[in-house]
Amino acid sequence: MTGDLALPAPRLAEGDPLPPEDRLRAAARLAFDDLYRAQAPKLMRFFARRFQRHDAQDLVQESFARLAHAHSDRQEPIDCPEAYLGRIAANLARNRAKSALERSLAFQVPVENVPLPASDLVKALEARDQLNRIQNALVQLPDKTRSIFLAHRLDGLSYREIAKATGLSVKGVEWHMTKALGHLDRALRTR
């Protein structure tokens, strides 16, 4: 490929089926096809790094459509269509990013304009009631069971660490945890 979209006019020979203008258009179309085959994968990678795949495919097509339109508007051939295509692609990417930013800014609302939800008194009372039931249930547990439960749930100790600290076996710690969880479950179910 020469780098130009327009090729020199071939000589008209006797018996040629196409006039020179038609052959020029056919040659330009072949050069455009070659350019597409060579540059489309590169543009696809360029756009795919910046946008979603379906958007990238659309942008590749848009790039070539703009190149074809620019070529048809000009009297002289485009000197370096690869570079021209690269500039079109960069401009499309910049315009797409700019419009995405503008759209996202249009949806932003200043924090002063966001209404704060009113506190739900019913939920607050239910939460306070549940907390009171948990505290009362924990007080009712035997000291050893309560301390094992709190060591695991509040302090984040493993059963093995609790067993080592209390002198119990891991199965013993599991038994105390099961006893505590059952007691708390029954306390939370009753009102």
Steps between C-alpha positions, in 0.01 A plus 500: 500500500635840408356704787274699267140425444516624141712307255645640178263478206558188296534543127194433297567212268288383214231264618512610867149458636515792744575865432794640701278670764326174582831318525627770735199455726547123495871540583418741783245254633765224496747726678233582761430128550872435551517787748200359686653152525828643626370764741166371634657253750732773632210741542294229667773446761534877547127547563456175698749625760285807556139395439271199505534255213179594319593868525849422370357329192277799433793738537712302255221523243452869572873561451500341157176675405654836587815412306295407194299821532816710536650328194192564289496871599861560395633564152849368577571162661568468872877475534512260793160339558629293796596814692180675395302201624693502828414867551132429427505215755666715767245777443210255520636354826546847648149608394345181639680541835405868517132428436503218759646740756238761417222242537632383836532857625142570395379224733692619804307676772664726759496345846307802631208407271473139616221456753610304803267219599316560822580256774247220520385495860342155469826347374696677771267365768518148354880514491513622859261223605709236323818629662337485844389140437854402394651662810248330729563163331878540537463578872300179545780285351748328732822702538719253312256470206455879484878564506561239225221649285631857544859392436399347170242754380642827636873432527514286186691213659486159333369194681853365524627825662212499748562134581865572570417800723228322699655155519203344322505285189381644170191277532434655842518850352262391223258368762500834688451694174208278401345550843543880479365527145197286583424711806533827303284365219220410742528840671472689169202294379289572805360846555 
